[in-house]
Amino acid sequence: MPNYRVLLEAAWLVKDVESVNDAMGVAISEAGKRLNPKLNYVEVNVGTIICPACNEELDSVFMAAKTALVGLFFEMRVFDAESEEHAARIAKSVIGKALKNIPLKISDIQKIED
């Protein structure tokens, strides 16, 4: 059975921060605390968006009134899955259990060639 790399997207709310960099750091830290030590194989990164006006890549963070919404990506390898859909369900289930009440969306699934 094939192996897959599954990328999940989440919206992480961070309160009482002074800057975008602080918000990104807090979001990654909070997510990491929920995932570790059991899920230390899940990579956490801040997502990016493309500016519609200038087409530049920007960090996926929206901040207002010392509150930020940070777009995070969770990357996980799933081994011996029956299909892409099966790999997605496994990743969403495993990560979702650690991140209760955080909505997750499948962003990308790639088959890993050995």
C-alpha positions as CSV (number, residue, x, y, z in Angstrom):
1,M,0.0,0.0,0.0
2,P,1.3,3.5,-0.8
3,N,2.4,6.3,1.5
4,Y,1.1,9.8,1.4
5,R,2.0,13.3,2.6
6,V,-1.1,15.1,3.8
7,L,-1.3,18.8,4.4
8,L,-4.1,20.2,6.6
9,E,-5.0,23.9,6.9
10,A,-6.4,25.4,10.2
11,A,-7.4,28.8,11.4
12,W,-5.8,29.6,14.8
13,L,-7.1,32.4,16.9
14,V,-4.5,34.3,19.1
15,K,-5.6,37.0,21.6
16,D,-3.7,39.8,23.2
17,V,-0.7,40.1,20.9
18,E,1.2,43.2,19.9
19,S,2.5,42.2,16.4
20,V,2.1,39.8,13.5
21,N,5.4,38.1,14.4
22,D,4.2,37.6,18.0
23,A,0.9,36.1,16.7
24,M,2.7,33.7,14.4
25,G,5.0,32.6,17.2
26,V,2.2,32.1,19.7
27,A,0.1,30.2,17.2
28,I,2.9,27.8,16.4
29,S,3.8,27.4,20.1
30,E,0.2,26.7,21.2
31,A,-0.3,24.2,18.3
32,G,3.0,22.5,19.1
33,K,2.0,22.1,22.8
34,R,-1.2,20.3,21.8
35,L,0.6,18.0,19.4
36,N,3.6,17.1,21.5
37,P,4.9,14.7,22.7
38,K,2.6,12.2,21.1
39,L,2.5,13.8,17.6
40,N,6.0,15.2,17.4
41,Y,6.2,13.9,13.8
42,V,3.6,16.5,12.6
43,E,5.2,19.6,11.2
44,V,3.5,23.0,11.9
45,N,4.1,26.1,9.7
46,V,2.4,29.4,9.0
47,G,0.6,29.5,5.7
48,T,1.0,32.0,3.0
49,I,-1.4,33.9,0.8
50,I,-1.0,35.8,-2.5
51,C,-1.7,39.5,-2.4
52,P,-4.4,40.2,-5.0
53,A,-3.0,43.7,-5.7
54,C,0.8,43.1,-6.0
55,N,0.9,39.2,-6.4
56,E,3.5,38.9,-3.6
57,E,3.4,36.1,-1.1
58,L,2.5,37.2,2.4
59,D,2.2,35.4,5.8
60,S,-1.4,34.2,6.4
61,V,-2.1,36.4,9.4
62,F,-5.0,38.9,9.9
63,M,-4.7,41.1,12.9
64,A,-7.1,43.6,14.5
65,A,-7.5,44.9,18.0
66,K,-4.6,42.8,19.5
67,T,-6.3,39.7,18.2
68,A,-5.0,37.6,15.3
69,L,-6.3,34.9,13.0
70,V,-3.3,32.8,11.9
71,G,-3.5,30.3,9.0
72,L,-1.5,27.2,10.0
73,F,-0.5,24.2,8.0
74,F,0.0,20.8,9.5
75,E,2.0,18.3,7.5
76,M,1.9,14.6,8.3
77,R,3.1,11.4,6.5
78,V,0.5,8.6,6.4
79,F,1.9,5.1,5.7
80,D,0.1,2.2,4.1
81,A,-3.1,4.0,3.2
82,E,-5.6,2.5,0.8
83,S,-6.2,5.7,-1.1
84,E,-5.8,9.5,-1.0
85,E,-9.1,9.8,0.7
86,H,-8.1,7.2,3.3
87,A,-4.9,9.0,4.0
88,A,-6.8,12.3,4.4
89,R,-9.2,10.7,6.9
90,I,-6.4,9.2,8.9
91,A,-4.5,12.5,9.1
92,K,-7.6,14.5,9.9
93,S,-8.6,12.0,12.7
94,V,-5.1,11.9,14.3
95,I,-4.5,15.6,14.2
96,G,-8.1,16.5,15.0
97,K,-8.0,14.5,18.2
98,A,-5.1,16.6,19.5
99,L,-6.6,19.9,18.2
100,K,-10.1,19.7,19.5
101,N,-12.4,22.5,18.4
102,I,-10.0,23.6,15.6
103,P,-11.5,23.3,12.2
104,L,-9.2,21.4,9.7
105,K,-9.4,21.4,5.9
106,I,-7.5,19.2,3.6
107,S,-5.1,21.4,1.6
108,D,-3.0,18.9,-0.3
109,I,-2.3,15.2,-0.6
110,Q,0.7,13.8,-2.4
111,K,1.7,10.2,-2.9
112,I,5.2,9.5,-1.7
113,E,7.3,7.6,-4.2
114,D,9.9,5.4,-2.6
